[in-house]
Amino acid sequence: MSNGEVLHSDPHAFAERAALERSVRTAASASALVHEPCTHTYFAQVFPDEVYARIIQSLPPRESFHELRHRDATRPDGTSTRLRLYLFPENLWRVPRPQRALWREVARALMSTAVQDGFKIKFRDALEQRFGRSVDQLDFYPVPILVRDQPGYRIGIHADASSKAITVQFYLPRDASQRHLGTIFHRGREGEAAANTTAMDFMPNTGYAFPVVPSASWHSVAATGAEDGERCSLMLTYYVQDGPRQWLKRRYDRARCLFGVGPRG
């Protein structure tokens, strides 16, 4: 077992999880690797159509989520425009029972070694340049999060913290009406470099990923309005866990996720 996964004796669940792993890895593998304005990839048909339909129908209610405490996501009244649910097995008691089995298998698939290996291979060059060794020697800690962004959500241009190795986001809209709400990649943080952009289409069953390069992986999300509605997605963040200290920190952070307090640094 890796990364805290629990063995599951249900053959149907195991088969579904394996199919999910193959689908996500195939989508990432088939996508084009783009290096402008920064290294990233955009993929389609992430999940099997039937599974995607079930995901959309099985989004947990808002009371299952915690608010994200972040400057860019905070309203004047102190409430947050981003709601998040950590999809670790021990957190799924927050999800209503009829929806729990699906999210358990989705989460386990996303946390699998097979999916992680797919993204490590995709970003081999960038990861090996950053960490100075083969991706075969790298092992990251996956954190899957279900996100519901409320109208008014935004986040300024940033490159992600050095504690992260790979950032992945799977878009979960019901239709094409939110196409304009996707993440925007920038060549830099200021001036002309910040204006050099590529926007991801926020379309059903699609997503993007990028290797975190603290000096280069610049991205943002423009402020959404009331007319845009709720912006739902699945985040999958791979955290660095080099050495005993970081290994212990990743597990400490996981315990904090029980209270909705996510990894920090």
Buried (B, 14 or more C-beta within 10 A) or exposed (E): EEBBBEEBEEEEBBEBBBBBBBBBBBBBEEBEBBEEBBBBBBBEBBBBEEBBBBBBEBBBEEEBBBBBEEEBBBEEEEEBBBBBBBBBBEBBEBBEEEBBBBBBBBBBBBBBBBBBBBBBBBBBEBBBEBBEEEBEEBBBBBBBBBBBBBBBBBBEBBBBBEBBBBBBBBBBBEEEEBBEBBBBBBBBBEEEBBEBBBBBBBBBBBBBBBBBBBEBBBBBBBEBEEEBBBBBBBBBBBBBBEEEEEEEBBEEBBEBBEEBEBBEE
